[in-house]
Amino acid sequence: MSVALTVLFVLVALVLVAGGLYLFISGIAARAGVCRPPLGLRLRGVEPGSGAWERAHHAAWPILFGGGVLGTAHGIALAAIAILGARVSVPLVFVVSGIIVEAGLWVVARGAGKASAA
């Protein structure tokens, strides 16, 4: 694998880790009842800090927390695999699966938040 491709995969890994940490911290803050913007879910029609906001985050915190752990793990694994010089197909699998995990769990968390806020 070329140096440029390795650097690209490491940069994508950093983005996955950052997204994972955002989800992780949002989940921890929601569990503690102190989740405030810019952390947490962005729900239309729900005022941050309101009772509906708190209910939404209380319902979604396990999903946010789990998404954070999985997203961060994907990012770390991607960086390690890219640095160790695996075939290009291996890091690509981690890129795609990491994006699917983080985006998918974010959508599920928003759905849980909307359902409990209503």
C-alpha positions as CSV (number, residue, x, y, z in Angstrom):
1,M,0.0,0.0,0.0
2,S,1.4,3.4,-0.9
3,V,2.2,6.1,1.7
4,A,-0.5,8.4,0.4
5,L,-3.1,5.7,0.8
6,T,-1.9,4.9,4.3
7,V,-2.1,8.5,5.3
8,L,-5.6,8.7,3.8
9,F,-6.8,5.7,5.8
10,V,-5.2,7.1,9.0
11,L,-7.1,10.4,8.4
12,V,-10.4,8.5,7.9
13,A,-9.6,6.6,11.1
14,L,-9.2,9.8,13.0
15,V,-12.6,11.0,11.7
16,L,-14.1,7.7,12.8
17,V,-12.5,8.0,16.2
18,A,-13.7,11.6,16.6
19,G,-17.3,10.6,15.6
20,G,-17.1,7.7,18.0
21,L,-15.9,9.8,20.9
22,Y,-18.7,12.3,20.1
23,L,-21.3,9.5,20.4
24,F,-19.6,8.1,23.5
25,I,-19.5,11.4,25.3
26,S,-23.1,12.2,24.3
27,G,-24.2,8.8,25.7
28,I,-22.3,9.3,29.0
29,A,-23.6,12.9,29.4
30,A,-27.2,11.7,28.5
31,R,-27.0,8.9,31.1
32,A,-25.8,11.4,33.7
33,G,-28.6,13.8,32.8
34,V,-26.2,16.6,31.8
35,C,-26.3,16.4,28.0
36,R,-26.5,19.9,26.5
37,P,-25.8,21.2,23.0
38,P,-23.5,20.8,21.1
39,L,-23.6,17.2,22.5
40,G,-26.6,15.0,22.0
41,L,-29.4,14.6,19.5
42,R,-30.8,17.4,17.4
43,L,-34.5,16.9,17.5
44,R,-36.8,19.2,15.6
45,G,-39.5,20.8,17.8
46,V,-37.8,19.7,21.0
47,E,-36.2,22.5,23.0
48,P,-32.8,21.5,24.5
49,G,-33.0,21.2,28.2
50,S,-36.8,20.6,28.2
51,G,-38.4,17.5,29.7
52,A,-38.9,16.0,26.3
53,W,-35.2,16.6,25.6
54,E,-34.3,14.8,28.8
55,R,-36.7,11.9,28.1
56,A,-35.3,11.5,24.6
57,H,-31.7,11.4,25.8
58,H,-32.5,9.0,28.6
59,A,-34.0,6.6,26.1
60,A,-31.2,7.0,23.6
61,W,-28.1,6.9,25.9
62,P,-27.4,3.2,25.5
63,I,-27.4,3.5,21.7
64,L,-25.2,6.6,21.8
65,F,-22.8,4.9,24.2
66,G,-22.6,1.7,22.1
67,G,-22.2,3.6,18.9
68,G,-19.4,5.5,20.4
69,V,-17.6,2.4,21.6
70,L,-18.0,0.7,18.2
71,G,-17.1,3.7,16.2
72,T,-14.0,4.4,18.2
73,A,-12.9,0.8,18.0
74,H,-13.4,0.8,14.2
75,G,-11.3,3.9,13.9
76,I,-8.5,2.5,16.0
77,A,-8.5,-0.8,14.1
78,L,-8.5,1.0,10.8
79,A,-5.4,3.1,11.8
80,A,-3.6,0.0,13.1
81,I,-4.4,-2.0,9.9
82,A,-3.3,0.9,7.6
83,I,-0.1,1.4,9.5
84,L,0.7,-2.3,9.5
85,G,0.4,-2.3,5.7
86,A,-2.4,-4.7,5.0
87,R,-3.9,-5.2,1.6
88,V,-6.1,-2.3,0.5
89,S,-9.3,-4.3,0.7
90,V,-8.9,-4.8,4.5
91,P,-8.9,-1.1,5.5
92,L,-11.7,-0.5,3.0
93,V,-13.9,-3.0,4.9
94,F,-13.2,-1.1,8.1
95,V,-14.0,2.3,6.5
96,V,-17.3,1.1,5.2
97,S,-18.3,-0.9,8.3
98,G,-17.3,2.0,10.6
99,I,-19.4,4.5,8.6
100,I,-22.3,2.2,8.6
101,V,-22.1,1.5,12.3
102,E,-21.8,5.2,13.3
103,A,-24.4,6.5,10.9
104,G,-26.8,3.6,11.6
105,L,-26.6,3.9,15.4
106,W,-27.0,7.6,15.2
107,V,-30.2,7.2,13.2
108,V,-31.5,4.5,15.7
109,A,-30.7,6.9,18.6
110,R,-32.6,9.7,16.9
111,G,-35.5,7.4,16.4
112,A,-35.5,6.3,20.0
113,G,-35.3,10.0,21.1
114,K,-38.2,11.0,18.9
115,A,-40.3,8.1,20.1
116,S,-39.7,8.9,23.7
117,A,-40.1,12.7,23.3
118,A,-43.5,12.4,21.7
